[in-house]
């Protein structure tokens, strides 16, 4: 749900894609299995086919200590275990707004 916004979709899709708007079905949030949006890109190859999110548990990567005092042994927090979720990205429809090249006077 933390990515359920235009900004979240842009973070997942990458820097070569701009999200225009969220689809009305997504805005309703009736179910969270699908997320639909309208995007702009100069090349369809810029759209990734999947994205993996690693979710950290609350408080992960922290060592308990008193405020203002470092632990005497300079302990480092153990690496937290993550829950990985892979999202599939599907292109449903493409609208190509590229201006067609002009036809020569000899073409039919």
Phi, psi and omega in degrees: 000339181293344179258009186280061180200171177299316181296319179296318178296320178295324178296321181286318186281340176102176187283344182267008181232137175244130178273123180280309181195163175274144177291150183301327178295327178287321180297329180290333181054037178297325174210156185252019179281334179231150179225120183242138178210164177255131183230163173241139173204153180280342182209130181300336178294346177285347182273120179291160179263344176203164178210134179251132178250130175257120182257123179268144175291156178302136178080004182295142176082016180244145174255135177291130177204165176280143182300128178088354180237130175277146176298140184300331182268005179053045180300150175245138180298143177292153179296130182284149174280138180248155171257118182263132178235125179258129178254134174270137180250124185238131175267117184272320183210145179238132172244114183265114181259016178293134178289124180294149179290146181293145179281148177283164180291347181265352182278154184277000000 
